[in-house]
Amino acid sequence: MPHRNAPLSELGRLRMARFHVESGSTIRGTAERFQVSTTTVIRWSRRYRLVLGSGRRPTAADMADVSSRPHRSPTQTRRRIERKVAHLRTKRRLGPVQIAGRVGIPASTVHRILVREGLNRLDHMDRATGQVVRRYERDSPGDLVHVDVKKFGLIPPGGGWKAHGRSSLTKTRAHRQGERNADATASRGTGRTGYCFVHSAVDDRSRLAYSEIHDDEKAATTTAFWTRAIAFYASHGVQIREVISDNGPNYRSRDWNAVNSAAGIPVLRTRPYRPQTNGKVERYQRTLRDEWGYAKAYRSESTRRAALTSWLHIYNHHRPHTALGGKPPITRVTNVPGQNN
């Protein structure tokens, strides 16, 4: 394959070199004819003559670029040291400067080794094993949908400390305990526990998201949410083929299995203590927390809940997504001209 900046293809190089060698044209004359530099004419004409000298007729394959990598590198770091650098990075989570002090090489050399081994970013490694995380993405929207529940603290009437400042928290212990007792009495029988639960679904391919706010994460609530999520994706032309969740009791319930069995959707679950398997919805929930849940000083819980609908629309239709090349999720599920889903 020609170099990306090459003015000629391999066949073009062959034609140019053949013309120069066999026609007797001058170097400058050939360069002007083929709109290249004189250096290019000299390089490929030399290659052409070299092949002719070996007793065979040059072909386009003979005009291919050859690697400029040296056959040997005497000053390259020894493999034993590279393995030690990788070990300190994966097992001890040390940075280039700390590793350099332990193995006796410059920090810049350590950084080059880490980049070459794919270990320069700690967020690319599994916390438990130190192994590089294998990224994956399904081929089509609906091939796999990730689901999870995120818990948010309820906002008291009038707003919390974000609205009134940290000084509002300096109440007496008895006063705070009295307020907690009053809240518990008021919420008894209403299903509220001091938290709201955001149930979310994220499509693996497109990252198209659907979320609802509820007062619990029970099996009945989860399956009702999932039924509406299926309808949401269907309204965008997405047929769900698999769903993956963690091992929470709401996702192991008979209600959950029954609704998916009726819809013909196979159920997958993450391995215990491996939330990375459900990483796309986990990452979405972090965005949800930062850009909606705790993004500003809401004056009431109802105000925050009302803001979720508009935030979801922005996320799905307007917000650039780094994993999608800076485009919003809807671009992968809509029949945009020139796009193949």
C-alpha positions as CSV (number, residue, x, y, z in Angstrom):
1,M,0.0,0.0,0.0
2,P,1.5,3.4,-1.0
3,H,2.4,5.9,1.7
4,R,-0.6,8.2,2.4
5,N,1.3,11.2,1.1
6,A,2.6,9.5,-2.1
7,P,1.6,11.3,-5.3
8,L,1.7,8.1,-7.3
9,S,0.2,4.6,-6.8
10,E,2.4,1.6,-7.2
11,L,1.3,1.2,-10.8
12,G,2.0,5.0,-11.4
13,R,5.5,4.6,-10.0
14,L,6.1,1.7,-12.4
15,R,4.9,3.7,-15.4
16,M,7.0,6.6,-14.5
17,A,10.2,4.6,-13.9
18,R,9.7,2.6,-17.1
19,F,9.3,5.8,-19.1
20,H,12.4,7.3,-17.6
21,V,14.6,4.3,-18.0
22,E,13.4,3.1,-21.4
23,S,12.7,6.4,-23.2
24,G,16.0,8.1,-22.2
25,S,14.1,11.1,-20.8
26,T,16.0,13.4,-18.5
27,I,15.2,13.4,-14.7
28,R,13.7,16.9,-14.9
29,G,11.7,16.1,-18.0
30,T,10.2,12.9,-16.4
31,A,9.4,14.9,-13.2
32,E,7.5,17.5,-15.2
33,R,5.6,14.9,-17.2
34,F,4.4,13.0,-14.2
35,Q,4.1,16.1,-11.9
36,V,6.5,14.8,-9.2
37,S,9.8,15.9,-7.7
38,T,13.1,14.9,-9.2
39,T,13.9,13.0,-6.0
40,T,10.8,10.8,-6.7
41,V,12.0,10.0,-10.2
42,I,15.5,9.1,-9.0
43,R,14.2,6.8,-6.2
44,W,11.8,4.7,-8.3
45,S,14.1,4.7,-11.4
46,R,16.8,3.2,-9.1
47,R,14.4,0.6,-7.9
48,Y,13.4,-0.2,-11.5
49,R,17.0,-0.7,-12.6
50,L,17.7,-2.8,-9.6
51,V,15.0,-5.2,-10.5
52,L,16.0,-5.3,-14.1
53,G,19.6,-6.2,-13.0
54,S,18.2,-9.2,-11.2
55,G,17.1,-10.7,-14.5
56,R,13.3,-10.1,-14.4
57,R,10.8,-7.6,-15.6
58,P,9.7,-5.1,-12.9
59,T,6.0,-5.2,-11.8
60,A,3.8,-2.9,-9.7
61,A,4.5,-5.0,-6.7
62,D,8.2,-4.1,-6.9
63,M,7.2,-0.4,-6.5
64,A,5.7,-0.9,-3.1
65,D,7.0,1.0,-0.1
66,V,9.3,-1.0,2.2
67,S,9.5,-0.6,5.9
68,S,12.0,2.0,7.2
69,R,12.2,0.1,10.5
70,P,15.8,-0.9,11.3
71,H,16.7,-4.6,11.2
72,R,18.2,-4.3,14.7
73,S,18.1,-1.7,17.5
74,P,21.1,-2.1,19.8
75,T,19.9,0.7,22.2
76,Q,16.3,-0.6,22.6
77,T,15.3,-1.4,26.2
78,R,15.8,-5.0,27.1
79,R,12.7,-7.1,27.2
80,R,13.3,-8.1,30.8
81,I,13.0,-4.4,31.8
82,E,9.9,-3.9,29.7
83,R,8.2,-6.8,31.5
84,K,9.1,-5.3,34.8
85,V,7.7,-2.0,33.7
86,A,4.4,-3.7,32.7
87,H,4.3,-5.6,36.0
88,L,4.7,-2.4,38.1
89,R,2.0,-0.7,36.1
90,T,-0.6,-3.4,36.2
91,K,0.0,-4.7,39.7
92,R,1.0,-1.6,41.6
93,R,-0.6,1.1,39.4
94,L,2.5,3.2,39.5
95,G,3.1,6.1,37.1
96,P,6.1,6.6,34.7
97,V,8.1,8.6,37.3
98,Q,7.7,6.1,40.1
99,I,8.5,3.2,37.7
100,A,11.5,4.9,36.3
101,G,13.0,5.3,39.8
102,R,12.6,1.5,40.4
103,V,13.9,0.2,37.2
104,G,16.6,2.8,36.5
105,I,15.5,4.1,33.2
106,P,14.2,7.6,32.2
107,A,10.5,8.3,32.7
108,S,10.1,9.2,29.0
109,T,11.3,5.7,28.2
110,V,8.9,4.2,30.6
111,H,6.1,6.2,29.0
112,R,7.0,5.0,25.5
113,I,6.9,1.4,26.8
114,L,3.5,1.9,28.4
115,V,2.1,3.4,25.2
116,R,3.5,0.5,23.1
117,E,2.0,-2.1,25.5
118,G,-1.3,-0.2,25.7
119,L,-0.9,0.5,29.5
120,N,-0.6,4.2,29.4
121,R,-4.2,4.8,30.5
122,L,-5.2,3.3,33.9
123,D,-8.9,3.6,32.9
124,H,-8.2,1.1,30.1
125,M,-7.3,-1.6,32.7
126,D,-9.5,-3.7,34.9
127,R,-9.1,-2.7,38.5
128,A,-9.2,-6.2,39.9
129,T,-6.9,-8.0,37.4
130,G,-4.8,-5.3,35.8
131,Q,-5.7,-6.7,32.4
132,V,-6.4,-4.3,29.5
133,V,-10.1,-4.0,29.1
134,R,-11.4,-5.4,25.9
135,R,-13.8,-2.9,24.3
136,Y,-16.7,-4.2,22.3
137,E,-19.7,-2.9,20.4
138,R,-22.5,-4.8,18.7
139,D,-23.1,-4.5,15.0
140,S,-26.7,-3.2,14.9
141,P,-29.0,-1.2,17.2
142,G,-31.0,-3.5,19.4
143,D,-28.5,-6.4,19.3
144,L,-27.9,-5.7,23.0
145,V,-29.5,-3.3,25.5
146,H,-27.9,-2.6,28.9
147,V,-30.2,-1.9,31.9
148,D,-29.5,-0.7,35.5
149,V,-30.8,1.4,38.3
150,K,-29.1,4.5,39.8
151,K,-30.1,5.8,43.3
152,F,-30.3,9.6,43.9
153,G,-30.9,11.3,47.2
154,L,-34.2,13.2,47.3
155,I,-34.1,17.0,47.3
156,P,-35.9,18.6,50.3
157,P,-38.5,21.3,49.7
158,G,-36.8,24.6,49.1
159,G,-33.6,22.9,48.0
160,G,-30.6,21.3,49.6
161,W,-27.1,22.6,50.5
162,K,-26.4,23.5,46.9
163,A,-29.2,26.0,47.0
164,H,-28.5,27.4,50.5
165,G,-24.8,26.7,51.1
166,R,-22.9,24.5,53.4
167,S,-23.8,26.7,56.4
168,S,-27.3,25.3,56.2
169,L,-25.9,21.9,57.4
170,T,-24.6,23.3,60.7
171,K,-27.7,22.4,62.7
172,T,-27.6,20.7,66.0
173,R,-27.5,16.9,66.1
174,A,-30.9,16.7,67.8
175,H,-32.4,19.0,65.2
176,R,-31.1,16.9,62.3
177,Q,-32.3,13.7,64.0
178,G,-35.7,15.3,64.6
179,E,-36.0,16.2,60.9
180,R,-35.0,12.6,59.9
181,N,-37.7,11.2,62.2
182,A,-40.3,13.5,60.7
183,D,-39.3,12.6,57.2
184,A,-39.5,8.9,58.0
185,T,-42.9,9.4,59.5
186,A,-44.1,11.4,56.5
187,S,-42.8,8.9,54.0
188,R,-44.2,5.8,55.8
189,G,-46.8,4.2,53.6
190,T,-45.9,6.3,50.5
191,G,-43.1,4.0,49.3
192,R,-40.5,6.8,49.6
193,T,-37.2,6.0,51.4
194,G,-35.3,9.3,51.1
195,Y,-34.1,8.3,47.6
196,C,-35.4,8.1,44.1
197,F,-34.4,5.4,41.7
198,V,-33.6,6.1,38.1
199,H,-34.2,3.0,35.9
200,S,-32.2,3.3,32.6
201,A,-31.7,1.4,29.4
202,V,-28.9,2.1,26.9
203,D,-28.5,0.5,23.5
204,D,-25.1,-1.0,23.0
205,R,-24.6,0.1,19.4
206,S,-26.2,3.5,19.2
207,R,-26.1,4.6,23.0
208,L,-29.8,5.6,22.6
209,A,-31.0,5.9,26.2
210,Y,-34.3,5.7,28.0
211,S,-34.8,6.5,31.7
212,E,-37.7,6.8,34.2
213,I,-37.7,7.9,37.8
214,H,-39.4,5.7,40.4
215,D,-39.6,5.4,44.2
216,D,-38.2,1.9,44.4
217,E,-36.4,-0.8,42.4
218,K,-38.7,-3.6,43.0
219,A,-39.3,-6.3,40.4
220,A,-42.8,-5.0,39.5
221,T,-41.4,-1.5,39.0
222,T,-38.5,-2.8,37.0
223,T,-40.5,-4.9,34.6
224,A,-43.1,-2.1,34.1
225,F,-40.2,0.2,33.2
226,W,-38.8,-2.4,30.8
227,T,-42.1,-2.9,29.0
228,R,-42.2,0.9,28.3
229,A,-38.5,0.9,27.3
230,I,-39.2,-1.9,24.7
231,A,-42.0,0.3,23.3
232,F,-39.7,3.3,23.2
233,Y,-37.0,1.5,21.2
234,A,-39.7,0.0,18.9
235,S,-40.9,3.6,18.2
236,H,-37.4,4.3,16.8
237,G,-37.3,1.2,14.7
238,V,-35.1,-0.8,17.1
239,Q,-36.0,-4.4,17.8
240,I,-34.3,-5.6,21.0
241,R,-32.6,-9.0,20.6
242,E,-30.8,-9.3,24.0
243,V,-30.7,-7.5,27.3
244,I,-28.0,-7.5,29.9
245,S,-28.3,-6.5,33.6
246,D,-26.5,-7.0,36.9
247,N,-27.4,-9.7,39.4
248,G,-29.8,-7.6,41.5
249,P,-32.9,-9.3,42.8
250,N,-35.2,-7.3,40.5
251,Y,-33.3,-8.7,37.5
252,R,-33.4,-12.3,38.8
253,S,-37.1,-12.2,39.6
254,R,-39.8,-14.3,37.9
255,D,-41.5,-11.1,36.7
256,W,-38.3,-10.0,34.8
257,N,-37.8,-13.4,33.2
258,A,-41.5,-13.6,32.3
259,V,-41.7,-10.3,30.5
260,N,-38.6,-11.0,28.5
261,S,-39.7,-14.5,27.7
262,A,-43.0,-13.2,26.4
263,A,-41.1,-10.7,24.2
264,G,-38.6,-13.3,23.0
265,I,-35.6,-11.4,24.4
266,P,-32.8,-13.5,25.8
267,V,-31.5,-12.4,29.2
268,L,-27.8,-12.0,30.0
269,R,-26.3,-11.1,33.4
270,T,-22.9,-9.7,34.3
271,R,-20.4,-11.8,36.2
272,P,-20.4,-11.1,39.9
273,Y,-18.3,-8.1,40.9
274,R,-17.7,-7.2,37.3
275,P,-19.7,-4.0,36.6
276,Q,-17.4,-3.3,33.6
277,T,-19.5,-5.9,31.6
278,N,-22.4,-3.5,31.9
279,G,-20.1,-0.5,31.4
280,K,-22.1,1.4,28.8
281,V,-25.1,2.0,31.1
282,E,-22.7,2.5,34.1
283,R,-21.0,5.3,32.1
284,Y,-24.3,6.7,31.0
285,Q,-25.4,6.9,34.7
286,R,-22.3,8.9,35.5
287,T,-23.2,11.4,32.7
288,L,-26.8,11.4,34.1
289,R,-25.5,12.2,37.5
290,D,-23.2,15.0,36.4
291,E,-25.3,16.6,33.8
292,W,-28.8,16.2,35.3
293,G,-29.0,14.7,38.8
294,Y,-26.5,17.1,40.5
295,A,-25.9,19.5,37.7
296,K,-27.5,22.5,39.5
297,A,-29.2,23.6,42.7
298,Y,-32.7,22.4,42.2
299,R,-35.3,24.0,44.5
300,S,-37.4,20.8,44.8
301,E,-37.5,17.1,43.8
302,S,-40.4,17.7,41.4
303,T,-38.3,20.4,39.5
304,R,-35.5,17.9,39.1
305,R,-37.8,15.2,37.9
306,A,-39.5,17.5,35.4
307,A,-36.0,18.3,33.9
308,L,-35.3,14.7,33.0
309,T,-37.4,14.6,29.9
310,S,-35.7,17.6,28.3
311,W,-32.3,16.3,29.3
312,L,-33.0,12.9,27.7
313,H,-34.0,14.6,24.5
314,I,-30.8,16.6,24.4
315,Y,-28.7,13.5,25.2
316,N,-30.3,11.4,22.5
317,H,-30.7,14.1,19.8
318,H,-28.1,16.8,20.3
319,R,-25.3,16.0,22.8
320,P,-22.1,14.9,21.0
321,H,-21.0,11.4,22.1
322,T,-17.2,10.7,22.1
323,A,-17.7,7.0,21.3
324,L,-19.8,7.9,18.3
325,G,-17.3,10.3,16.7
326,G,-18.8,13.4,18.2
327,K,-22.4,12.6,17.0
328,P,-25.5,12.1,19.1
329,P,-27.0,8.6,19.5
330,I,-30.0,9.3,17.2
331,T,-27.6,9.4,14.2
332,R,-27.1,5.6,14.5
333,V,-30.8,4.7,14.6
334,T,-32.2,7.1,12.0
335,N,-31.9,6.5,8.3
336,V,-29.7,9.5,7.7
337,P,-28.5,9.8,4.0
338,G,-25.1,8.3,3.5
339,Q,-25.3,6.4,6.8
340,N,-25.4,2.6,7.0
341,N,-26.7,1.3,10.4
